[in-house]
Amino acid sequence: MSDSDNPLAPPPWLNAPPVDPYPYEESHDLRVGPKLHPTLDALLPYVGVWRGRGRGGFPTVEDFDYAQEIRISHDGRPFLHYESRAWLLDDESRPIRPAGREIGWWRPVLDSAGRATDELEALMSVPTGVMELHIGKRAGTQLEFVTDAVVRTATAKEVTAGHRLFGIVEGALLYAQDMAAVGHPLTPHLSARLIRVAG
């Protein structure tokens, strides 16, 4: 019996040499890194690093002010990587503590010829145990997403639906997010204006 047939033999990667760092570049700056995939041309205005402030609230919490940084990048493939970090601000705009984090991917729906349509799919995940599948539409530089499905861990807050609007307005990234959660229907939750700081 050869080593490849022996289930107790060490796997071939066990003593393999170390690997180099991840060799493929991801960029939020269209002037460097891989070429933007042509199916993402309509989403090009979103690629970059954005920073600004917003206001949040929900029936179960007091209204709050926050700052946020959103990074939208690509690696040459037909999707965008979305990452958001937010922090709460006091009345004098000083940081209080970290707030929401989110990571996800946006990708256009392609037609039978491989061309991007005005429809989008987005997967968004937060560290508090909620993942959302969004179906979206693009109209110019405006994006509208609605949840198609919400998956939660056993200990996550009961989030049942969401609605998001994104737009590029006079060079700034504006968005508004509604949420249905803990027995409340879709309700305004977050809104912000961010300016491009890189890309």
C-alpha beads as a LAMMPS data file, in Angstrom:
LAMMPS data file: protein, C-alpha beads

199 atoms
198 bonds

1 atom types
1 bond types

-500.0 500.0 xlo xhi
-500.0 500.0 ylo yhi
-500.0 500.0 zlo zhi

Masses

1 110.0

Atoms # bond

1 1 1 0.000 0.000 0.000
2 1 1 1.423 3.406 -0.979
3 1 1 1.419 6.474 1.302
4 1 1 -1.336 8.002 -0.842
5 1 1 -3.587 5.013 -0.040
6 1 1 -2.782 5.032 3.662
7 1 1 -5.317 7.121 5.634
8 1 1 -2.794 7.448 8.473
9 1 1 -0.052 8.874 6.260
10 1 1 0.786 12.546 6.847
11 1 1 -0.929 14.919 4.402
12 1 1 1.292 16.222 1.594
13 1 1 1.153 19.815 2.900
14 1 1 2.358 18.906 6.396
15 1 1 6.055 19.441 5.682
16 1 1 5.721 21.775 2.709
17 1 1 7.761 24.995 2.756
18 1 1 6.136 28.241 4.031
19 1 1 4.134 30.255 1.534
20 1 1 4.762 33.866 0.570
21 1 1 2.264 36.602 1.528
22 1 1 -0.992 36.768 -0.420
23 1 1 0.209 37.635 -3.931
24 1 1 -2.840 39.454 -5.322
25 1 1 -3.441 43.139 -4.803
26 1 1 -6.709 44.712 -3.721
27 1 1 -7.149 48.427 -4.229
28 1 1 -9.514 51.236 -3.322
29 1 1 -7.583 53.536 -5.697
30 1 1 -8.279 53.094 -9.404
31 1 1 -4.881 54.616 -10.264
32 1 1 -2.992 51.684 -8.775
33 1 1 -3.482 47.964 -8.483
34 1 1 -5.508 45.696 -10.738
35 1 1 -7.725 46.989 -13.506
36 1 1 -11.361 47.349 -12.502
37 1 1 -13.428 44.515 -13.944
38 1 1 -15.573 45.911 -16.805
39 1 1 -18.799 44.669 -15.208
40 1 1 -18.128 47.133 -12.347
41 1 1 -17.840 50.260 -14.511
42 1 1 -21.209 51.608 -13.320
43 1 1 -20.100 51.193 -9.670
44 1 1 -16.761 52.938 -10.235
45 1 1 -17.852 56.143 -8.374
46 1 1 -18.139 54.119 -5.153
47 1 1 -14.594 52.748 -5.157
48 1 1 -12.513 54.547 -2.538
49 1 1 -12.222 55.319 1.161
50 1 1 -14.991 57.484 2.584
51 1 1 -15.169 59.176 5.976
52 1 1 -17.841 61.286 7.610
53 1 1 -20.522 61.469 10.227
54 1 1 -24.105 60.422 10.676
55 1 1 -27.052 60.133 13.009
56 1 1 -28.663 56.947 14.240
57 1 1 -31.617 55.832 16.257
58 1 1 -34.277 53.202 16.718
59 1 1 -37.345 52.879 18.966
60 1 1 -35.323 50.749 21.385
61 1 1 -32.312 53.116 21.714
62 1 1 -31.717 56.828 22.150
63 1 1 -30.623 58.784 19.090
64 1 1 -26.850 58.948 18.662
65 1 1 -24.188 60.680 16.590
66 1 1 -21.461 58.657 14.975
67 1 1 -18.457 58.877 12.678
68 1 1 -17.772 56.269 10.033
69 1 1 -15.197 55.085 7.571
70 1 1 -16.227 52.970 4.585
71 1 1 -13.687 51.319 2.296
72 1 1 -14.908 49.989 -1.051
73 1 1 -12.229 48.129 -2.978
74 1 1 -11.736 45.531 -5.703
75 1 1 -9.182 42.935 -6.768
76 1 1 -9.910 42.829 -10.486
77 1 1 -12.739 40.326 -10.210
78 1 1 -16.439 41.180 -10.812
79 1 1 -17.369 42.239 -7.273
80 1 1 -16.623 45.018 -4.802
81 1 1 -15.438 44.479 -1.247
82 1 1 -17.265 46.666 1.289
83 1 1 -15.967 47.340 4.806
84 1 1 -17.393 49.782 7.337
85 1 1 -16.172 50.881 10.777
86 1 1 -18.101 53.360 12.921
87 1 1 -17.567 54.993 16.301
88 1 1 -19.854 56.954 18.588
89 1 1 -19.279 60.687 19.092
90 1 1 -20.091 62.919 22.051
91 1 1 -21.644 66.402 21.805
92 1 1 -18.227 67.855 21.004
93 1 1 -17.492 65.295 18.251
94 1 1 -14.999 63.393 20.411
95 1 1 -14.859 59.597 20.077
96 1 1 -16.699 57.725 22.831
97 1 1 -16.232 54.078 21.790
98 1 1 -16.258 51.784 18.753
99 1 1 -19.685 51.160 17.239
100 1 1 -20.916 49.080 14.302
101 1 1 -18.663 47.119 11.959
102 1 1 -19.760 45.509 8.751
103 1 1 -18.169 43.626 5.921
104 1 1 -19.605 42.456 2.659
105 1 1 -19.531 42.140 -1.104
106 1 1 -21.491 43.867 -3.850
107 1 1 -21.754 42.339 -7.295
108 1 1 -23.753 43.146 -10.401
109 1 1 -26.126 40.591 -11.869
110 1 1 -24.961 39.664 -15.377
111 1 1 -27.069 38.972 -18.432
112 1 1 -26.622 35.921 -20.675
113 1 1 -23.838 37.724 -22.586
114 1 1 -21.901 38.445 -19.390
115 1 1 -22.775 42.164 -19.298
116 1 1 -23.765 43.896 -16.070
117 1 1 -27.437 44.702 -15.647
118 1 1 -28.891 47.338 -13.315
119 1 1 -29.550 44.622 -10.728
120 1 1 -27.159 43.949 -7.844
121 1 1 -26.620 41.355 -5.157
122 1 1 -25.001 42.183 -1.831
123 1 1 -23.959 40.082 1.129
124 1 1 -23.474 41.994 4.390
125 1 1 -22.327 40.616 7.732
126 1 1 -21.857 42.119 11.193
127 1 1 -19.915 40.670 14.134
128 1 1 -23.048 40.538 16.302
129 1 1 -24.247 37.464 14.437
130 1 1 -26.411 38.815 11.602
131 1 1 -25.897 38.196 7.869
132 1 1 -28.120 39.826 5.255
133 1 1 -28.613 38.975 1.602
134 1 1 -29.694 42.081 -0.300
135 1 1 -31.174 42.391 -3.767
136 1 1 -30.540 45.777 -5.324
137 1 1 -31.176 48.092 -8.249
138 1 1 -28.952 50.782 -9.700
139 1 1 -30.263 53.995 -11.231
140 1 1 -27.367 56.216 -12.267
141 1 1 -25.235 56.585 -9.153
142 1 1 -28.068 55.654 -6.790
143 1 1 -28.261 52.162 -5.325
144 1 1 -31.265 50.722 -3.536
145 1 1 -31.017 47.466 -1.599
146 1 1 -33.720 45.429 0.142
147 1 1 -33.182 42.265 2.129
148 1 1 -34.060 39.007 0.484
149 1 1 -32.999 36.949 3.509
150 1 1 -31.644 37.511 7.016
151 1 1 -29.673 34.800 8.845
152 1 1 -28.983 35.136 12.564
153 1 1 -27.070 33.176 15.150
154 1 1 -29.003 31.919 18.170
155 1 1 -27.709 34.794 20.315
156 1 1 -28.095 37.626 17.768
157 1 1 -30.622 40.430 17.998
158 1 1 -33.813 39.669 16.090
159 1 1 -33.296 41.544 12.812
160 1 1 -35.889 40.594 10.198
161 1 1 -35.511 43.019 7.263
162 1 1 -33.574 45.986 5.940
163 1 1 -33.684 48.660 3.276
164 1 1 -30.717 50.805 2.176
165 1 1 -30.271 53.709 -0.201
166 1 1 -26.815 54.816 -1.347
167 1 1 -26.020 57.747 -3.601
168 1 1 -23.126 59.838 -4.813
169 1 1 -24.254 63.453 -4.454
170 1 1 -21.882 66.315 -5.324
171 1 1 -18.936 63.971 -4.827
172 1 1 -20.053 62.728 -1.391
173 1 1 -21.375 59.303 -0.422
174 1 1 -24.798 59.581 1.218
175 1 1 -26.829 56.708 2.577
176 1 1 -29.917 55.951 4.624
177 1 1 -30.645 52.607 6.244
178 1 1 -33.967 51.314 7.586
179 1 1 -34.191 48.235 9.782
180 1 1 -36.949 45.930 11.033
181 1 1 -35.944 44.372 14.342
182 1 1 -37.135 43.233 17.783
183 1 1 -40.796 43.483 16.837
184 1 1 -40.614 46.856 15.056
185 1 1 -41.371 47.228 11.314
186 1 1 -38.956 48.884 8.893
187 1 1 -37.881 52.052 10.689
188 1 1 -35.223 54.683 9.903
189 1 1 -32.030 53.575 11.664
190 1 1 -28.906 55.219 10.197
191 1 1 -28.075 58.026 7.800
192 1 1 -24.748 59.659 6.999
193 1 1 -22.748 61.797 4.622
194 1 1 -19.168 60.732 3.906
195 1 1 -16.506 62.403 1.818
196 1 1 -13.822 60.645 -0.193
197 1 1 -10.483 60.666 1.634
198 1 1 -8.600 58.214 -0.590
199 1 1 -9.012 56.656 -4.011

Bonds

1 1 1 2
2 1 2 3
3 1 3 4
4 1 4 5
5 1 5 6
6 1 6 7
7 1 7 8
8 1 8 9
9 1 9 10
10 1 10 11
11 1 11 12
12 1 12 13
13 1 13 14
14 1 14 15
15 1 15 16
16 1 16 17
17 1 17 18
18 1 18 19
19 1 19 20
20 1 20 21
21 1 21 22
22 1 22 23
23 1 23 24
24 1 24 25
25 1 25 26
26 1 26 27
27 1 27 28
28 1 28 29
29 1 29 30
30 1 30 31
31 1 31 32
32 1 32 33
33 1 33 34
34 1 34 35
35 1 35 36
36 1 36 37
37 1 37 38
38 1 38 39
39 1 39 40
40 1 40 41
41 1 41 42
42 1 42 43
43 1 43 44
44 1 44 45
45 1 45 46
46 1 46 47
47 1 47 48
48 1 48 49
49 1 49 50
50 1 50 51
51 1 51 52
52 1 52 53
53 1 53 54
54 1 54 55
55 1 55 56
56 1 56 57
57 1 57 58
58 1 58 59
59 1 59 60
60 1 60 61
61 1 61 62
62 1 62 63
63 1 63 64
64 1 64 65
65 1 65 66
66 1 66 67
67 1 67 68
68 1 68 69
69 1 69 70
70 1 70 71
71 1 71 72
72 1 72 73
73 1 73 74
74 1 74 75
75 1 75 76
76 1 76 77
77 1 77 78
78 1 78 79
79 1 79 80
80 1 80 81
81 1 81 82
82 1 82 83
83 1 83 84
84 1 84 85
85 1 85 86
86 1 86 87
87 1 87 88
88 1 88 89
89 1 89 90
90 1 90 91
91 1 91 92
92 1 92 93
93 1 93 94
94 1 94 95
95 1 95 96
96 1 96 97
97 1 97 98
98 1 98 99
99 1 99 100
100 1 100 101
101 1 101 102
102 1 102 103
103 1 103 104
104 1 104 105
105 1 105 106
106 1 106 107
107 1 107 108
108 1 108 109
109 1 109 110
110 1 110 111
111 1 111 112
112 1 112 113
113 1 113 114
114 1 114 115
115 1 115 116
116 1 116 117
117 1 117 118
118 1 118 119
119 1 119 120
120 1 120 121
121 1 121 122
122 1 122 123
123 1 123 124
124 1 124 125
125 1 125 126
126 1 126 127
127 1 127 128
128 1 128 129
129 1 129 130
130 1 130 131
131 1 131 132
132 1 132 133
133 1 133 134
134 1 134 135
135 1 135 136
136 1 136 137
137 1 137 138
138 1 138 139
139 1 139 140
140 1 140 141
141 1 141 142
142 1 142 143
143 1 143 144
144 1 144 145
145 1 145 146
146 1 146 147
147 1 147 148
148 1 148 149
149 1 149 150
150 1 150 151
151 1 151 152
152 1 152 153
153 1 153 154
154 1 154 155
155 1 155 156
156 1 156 157
157 1 157 158
158 1 158 159
159 1 159 160
160 1 160 161
161 1 161 162
162 1 162 163
163 1 163 164
164 1 164 165
165 1 165 166
166 1 166 167
167 1 167 168
168 1 168 169
169 1 169 170
170 1 170 171
171 1 171 172
172 1 172 173
173 1 173 174
174 1 174 175
175 1 175 176
176 1 176 177
177 1 177 178
178 1 178 179
179 1 179 180
180 1 180 181
181 1 181 182
182 1 182 183
183 1 183 184
184 1 184 185
185 1 185 186
186 1 186 187
187 1 187 188
188 1 188 189
189 1 189 190
190 1 190 191
191 1 191 192
192 1 192 193
193 1 193 194
194 1 194 195
195 1 195 196
196 1 196 197
197 1 197 198
198 1 198 199
